[in-house]
Amino acid sequence: MSSTHHRETGATPAPHLLVVDDEAEIRALIQRYFGARGFRVSAAADGATLRAAIAADGVDVVLLDLGLPGEDGLELTRWLRQHWQGAIVIVSGRGEAVDRVVGLELGADDYVTKPFDLRELLARVRSVLRRVAPTPKAAPARDVLAFAGFRLDTRARRLTGRDGTEVPLTSGEFALLALLVAAPGRVLSRDQLMARLHGRDAGPYDRAIDVQIGRLRRKIEKDPAHPQLIKSVRGAGYLFAAEVAPA
């Protein structure tokens, strides 16, 4: 979480949600519903207000509509992922598979179509917040794992590359990589990965896992077109093929 003053005092801060939508009725609906369930909720109607809220810090998750005036939500998704490490949930009336794939490719952690069920939206938000929450303290030998020249720090949620520099990962990418690294040599199905990451089964057109695998490969594979670390197993899922050891 980004509210550092809460961490310093030891208090647990309420998650800060920023809803970005040009429809005042939707903003008010989400503010009331999430506010009544322990969230601190802010609202923005356009990209300029979104940027100002992010610059002020303290936002944990953004609910982002794609159909904003003056600036496309997909471009805002790209901007957020370049300048901010929090969770992004796209909430849009664009329900076509291509829109979902593009949104996820640009770095969104989840995609919810309008009209939405508030209970499902709450579950999705809580799921992405669990992924960005600090990892509970583990045994020292398992805090940092090494594979193929990389170092994965599960407590700091940081991946260091072969040259010693940090590899930028979204919250979803880190959570997915951590799951794969924790089960080297074992095939994990899309349903298993979706259930562990999102708390739900993969639907027949849900390509979130495939999209995130593709993004991970571009960041850690020497040749993403011929992956040697994250391998596809036809009809079964994905397998992490590298040797993993405590660092």
ZIMO-V216222 format. One record per run of one state. SS is the DSSP state (a for helix, b for strand, c for the rest). FROM is the first residue (numbers start at 1). TO is the last residue. Records with the same first field share a line. If there is no record, write none. Layout:
SS = FROM-TO / FROM-TO
This chain:
c = 1-3 / 10-15 / 21-23 / 36-39 / 45-46 / 56-60 / 65-72 / 84-86 / 93-96 / 106-109 / 114-117 / 133-139 / 148-149 / 154-157 / 161-165 / 168-170 / 182-186 / 189-189 / 199-207 / 221-223 / 227-229 / 234-236 / 241-244 / 247-247
a = 4-9 / 24-35 / 47-55 / 73-83 / 97-105 / 118-132 / 140-143 / 171-181 / 190-198 / 208-220 / 224-226
b = 16-20 / 40-44 / 61-64 / 87-92 / 110-113 / 144-147 / 150-153 / 158-160 / 166-167 / 187-188 / 230-233 / 237-240 / 245-246
